[in-house]
Amino acid sequence: MKPPIKVILVEDHPGYREVIARTLRSAPQLELVSQFGTAEVALRELQNQADQPDIVLLDLNLPGMSGIEAIPWFLNYAPDIKVIIITQSDKETDIMTAISRGASGYLLKSSTTNQIKESIQTVADGGASLDPSVAKHVLDTLKHRSPEPAKSLTTREREILTLLADGLVKKEIAGQLDIAVTTVAYHIKHIYEKLEVQNAPAAVSKGYKSGLL
């Protein structure tokens, strides 16, 4: 049996924070490790934790340091942590900035509790999760942008990037291409380096903007 996914929650609204906390506690595959009202306190505690969490659910509109500002700090203090934004903002600048700074998911607070739980599971498994309306907004935005130059990818790297865009995780990509998971991870690392991004959503976004996808 797989260990539960460890989650920390950073949300300044007490009522909504309690709703999310109850949602996480009701899911046996999830474990709410801690919850905070500010990013500064969350980051300070994260530095002192020997057992790092898997996921941080992060609001954007926080007192003091904003969620956007906090994303790279979370990734710096806990390199293996995955950031899922949960916010009321569907602004293009917030969405694209969060993804470019390393967020693996972007949910709106109108999301159902099941959508939140499913998103956590998807991101923990190595995938990416976008609110349906946000995903449509991102695609519509990218369609109207001029392609950006990008370093050339090999044929295999293009194949893997396409499968990432389809929402497949490393194990699924390995199975489809009949290669080892470690080989997939090696190629993904080089894709990130060439596209100058930190995660799959940002790679897919750059792929569309550059004309690779």
N, C-alpha and C positions, 0 to 999 in steps of 0.2 A: 504494500500500500504506500502510495506516494505521500511524503510529508506535506502538511498544509502550506499554502502560499502565504508568506508573512507580509503583511500590509501595514504601512503607516498612513495616517490621514492628516492632511494639513488643510484646515477649513476654519475660517474665523466666525462663521455664523453658528451659534450653539445648536439651534433647532435642526438645521440641515445636517450638521455634524453628527447629531444623535441619530437621525434617520439612516445615514450611511453606516454608522457604527452598528446599529441593529441589523442592517442588511448583511454586513460582513460576519457578524456573530452567528447569524442564522445559517451560514453556509459552512458545512463541515470541512470543505476543501480549502477554506480561507481562515486565516488567523489575524485578527486585528492586534498588532503588537503595541501600538500607541497612537495617540491622536493629539494634535496641537492646533493652536489658534494663530500662530505666526510661523513664518519660514525660519526666522532666526533661531527660535527655540528648538524647532525640529532639527535644524542643522547642527546645533550645539549638542543635542542629545545623540544625534547620529554619529558624531565623532567619538563619543564615549561608549558606543555599543560594540561589543566584540562580535555578536551574532547579527550580521547585517540583514535588513529586510529585503524582500524580493521586489516589492512594488511600493511606490509612493503615489497616493491619490492627492493631487495638488490643485488647489484653487488658484486662480490668477489674481483676483482682486483681494489682496491681503493687506493688512496694516503693516507699515514698514516696508520690508523687502517684498516686492511683488513675486507672483509665481513665475513669471517670465524671467526675472532676474535670478531666481533661485534654482532654475533647472540645471545650469552648468555646475553650480555648487554641489547639488545632490550627486551628480555624476562624478564629480571630483572626489568627494568624500567616500562614496560607495560606488566604484566603477561598474559593479554588476547589477546595480539597482535599475529598475525600469520606471520611467515617469509617465503617469497617465494624468493628463489635465482634465479637471472636471469643473466647468465654469458656465456662466450664463452668456458669455461672449461668443458670438459667431462672426466677429469681425475678421476680415481677411488678414489684416496685419497681425492680429493675435495668433491666429491659426498657423500661418506660415512661419512666424517667428518662433513659436513654441516647437514646431517640428524641426526647424533648422537648428535650434539649440539642443535638440536631443530627445524631445518627448516621443514616446512610442505609442501614445494614444491621446485622443482628444475627444472628450465627451461633453455634452451639454447637460445642465442640471435638470432638464426635462426628461432625461433618460430614465427608463424604468429600472427597478432594482435588479431585474433579471439581466438587462443589458449591461449594467455595471459589473455584475458578477461574471458574465460571459466575457466582457472586455478584459477583466483582470486575468482570467484563465488564458485567453488568447495571447495577451502580451507576455505572460509568464512562460508560455510555451515557445516564445520566440517570434510571435507574429506581431501585427500592428492592428490597432483598433481606432476607427474614426466613427463618430456619430454619423448616421446616414445623411442627414442634412449637411453636415460639415464636409463629408466626402464629396457630395454633389457640388458643393460650393467650391471646393478645392479644384475639382476637375474642370468646372466651368471657368474658373480663374486661369488655370493653366492653358486651356484651349486658346485664350486670347492673348497669351504672352508669346513674345518672340523667342525662338530657341536660343539657349545659351551654349557657348562652346564648352565642351567637356573632353577630358582625356579619353583616348580611345580604349574601348573594352575589347577583350578577346571574345571569340564566338561563344565560348563556354560561359564567360561572365555575363554576356548579354542574355543567354538562356536563363541563367540563375536570376538575373534582375527581373526578367519577365515573369518568372514563377513567383518571385517576391511580390510583384505587383498583383498577382492573382491571389495573394493572401496565404501562400504556402509557407510552412515553417521548415527549418533545416532538415529535419528527419524526412518530411514529405518530399522535399526537393531531391534528397539523396535517393529515395526510393524511385522517384519518377525518372531520374537520370541514370540510375543504377551505378551510383558512386558512393563512396564513404561519406558519413556525416562530417568527418574531419576535413575531407576534401572540399565539401560545400562551405564549411566555415572558413577555410583558407581563401577560397574564391571571394566570399562575401567580404572578408577583411580587405582584399585588394580592390573590390568595387568601392567600398567606403573611402579608401585612400584616394583612388582616382577621381571620385566624384566630390571628395572633400566634405563628407557628411559623417554622421555618427551612428545612424541607425537606419532600419529598413524604410520607414515612412519617408525620411528625408532623401534616401537613395531613389525611391520610386518617384518622388516629387521632382528631383533633379533629372531623372530619366525622361520624364515627360517634357520638362522644360527644354532639355537639350536635344530632344528628338530621338533619343535612344529607344524610347518606347512609343 
